[in-house]
Amino acid sequence: MIGKLKGTIDEIGDDYVLVDVHGVCYVAHCSARTLSRIGSVGEACILFIETYVREDQLKLFGFMTALEREWFNLLQSVQGVGSKVALAVLSTLTPGELANAIALQDKTSISRANGVGPKVAVRVVTELKNKAPAFAGEASANIGLKQELGEGIASAPVADAVSALTNLGYSRDQAANAVAAAMKTAGEGADSAKLIRLGLKELSR
């Protein structure tokens, strides 16, 4: 099994990159996000690899980080999500954004990915909601609060503050991050008005 490739970029296609490793070229299928970040032909690259072996084919999928590769496999544990759809989701959302969307039960963000319909988006946020925190990466700091908001069990001041900021045009993720920061300043017992005021201050930075 191939776990990682270190080599030189030989070619970049619409959905793959050709990596030259000491004269042997490997085709690795990648998300659009990975292809946009990997570099240019002739440059060195490192890809984390997931190897698929089937009766009639051997296929490599490449990722910039090990966390992205873990999400690729995690997404495919959901009914109706294959490798193509998993790559489409990872083309649209970073691992942190994906973890946040699942915690907040934000089906709309996930359904922005090509090939992801409403039913699949619902399954993703439902089936992965308990697994997302372990794969949140840089987004792990506020993931607990976002799960409470997604499940509708956050305190009234917190929920009201997030709703108010969302109504002002901020995304639910931005609003949740701002309110989480506001809570650290205001304390657990702060009312919604104070959380909104401090949240707006955070968002204006």
N, C-alpha and C positions, 0 to 999 in steps of 0.2 A: 504493500500500500504506500502511496506517495502522500506525505504529510505536509511538505513544504518545498517550494521551488526557489532557488536562488540562481539568477542568471541575467541575461540581457534581453531586452525587448526586441524581437525580430519583426513583429507585425502586430497591428491593432485593428481588429475588425469591429463589426457592429455589436457583437455580443461575446467576443472572445479576445484573448491576447495570446500571441505565440511567443513562448519564452525559450531562448537558446541557452541550454545548460551544457557547456563544454561540447558544443557541436550537435547535441541532440535537442530537437525542438519539440516542445510540449504545447498542445492546445489546451488552454484553460478558459472555460466559460465563466464570465464575470457579470456582476451587476453594472448598470450604467454608472453608478457612483464610483465603483472601483476603477472602471476604465477611464473615468475623467481625472482620477487622482494618481494613476499608476506611473505616469511619465510619458516620455516620447521614445520612438524607435531609436535603438542604439544605447539607451540608458539602462543602468542596472536596476533590477527590481527583485522584490521578495514577495512571494504569495503563499498564504496558507491554503492548503489544498484539501478538498474533500473528493475522494475517489469513488466513483460509481462503477461497479462491475456488473454487467448484465450478460446474458447468454450471447447476445449479438453485438455487444459494444463495451468499450471501456471509455468512460468520460470523466474529465477532470473539471472541477469547479474551483475558481480561485478567489481569494479574499484578502483584503489589506490587513485585517486583524483576525486573531483567533476568536474574538467575541463575535465578529460578523459571521464566521463559519459556524459557531454554535447556534446563532439565530437561524441560519439557513436550515440546520437540522431540526431545530425546535419547531419552526414554522411548518415543516413537513409532517410533524406529528398530528397536525390538524387535518381532519377529513376534508378532501377537496383541494388541498394545497400540495402541489408537486414542485419539482425543482424550478420550473419556469415561473410559476407564481411566486415562489419564495424569492427568487432573484428580482422579480418585479417589485415586491414589497421593499427589499433591501436597496433597490434603485431609488425608491421614493423616500424612505425614512432611514436615518442612521439607527444603530442599535439602541442608543439612548432615547431617541424620539419614538421608536417603536415600543420600548418598555413603558414610556410615559403614556402613549396612546392607549395601550392595553390597560394600564392602571386606571386611567380616567374613563375607560370604556368608550373611547373616542373612535367609533366605527367609521366616521366620515374620513378621518385622516388615513386609515388603512385602506378604505375603498378607493382612494385616489390612485392606488397602484394599478397599473394596467392588468386587466384580467381578473381583478378582485371585485366580485359583486357584493351586494348587501348581505346575502346569506353567509358567504365565506367570511366577510368582515366580522359578522356577529360571532361566528364560530371561533375566529382567532381571538377576539377579546374575551370570550367566555371560557374557552378551553385553556388559555395560557395565562389567565389573570393571577393564578397562584404561583406560576413559574417565573413571571416577568421580573420580580425584584432581584432574583439571583443573577439575572443577565442584564441588569440595568447599566452597568459600567459607570460612566461619568454622571449618569442621571440618578444614581442610587440615593443621593442625599434626601430628596423630598418624595421618594416613591411611596412611602407609607401614607403620607397625607393624600397623595393623588389616588391611592387605592380607596381610602375612606370616601373621597369625593365621588369616585366612580361607583361605589356601592351604595352611595346615599346615606352614609352613617357619620359623615363629618359633623362637627358641632354647627349649630345654627349660625353663629357669627362668622365662622370660616366659610361655610357654604354661601351665605349672603354676600360676603366680601368678594368671593371668587365670581359669583353671578354678576355682581355690580361691575367688576372690572371687565368681565366678558362682554357685558352690554355696552361698554365704552369702546369696544372694537378689538380688545386684546384676545389672543387665543386662550383656550382654557388652560393650556400648559403654562403660558406666560403668566396668567393670572394666579395659578396655583403656586408657581415659584415665588411670585411677588408676595403673596399672602404668607407663605412659609417663612420668607425673610422678615416680614412684618411681625410675625408671631415671636421671633427671636428677640426683637426689640421691645415689643409691647407686652410680652408675657402671655401665658395661656388664657388668662381671664379677660383679655381685651374684647371690647364690643366690636361690632361690624364696622361702625363709623371710623374707629381708630385704625382698624386693619385696612380699610379702604384708603384712608389718608396715607398711611405708611407704605401701603402697596403701590400707590401712585408715585410716591417718592422713589421707590425702588425702580419702577418702570421708566422713570425719567432720567435715570443715570446713564 
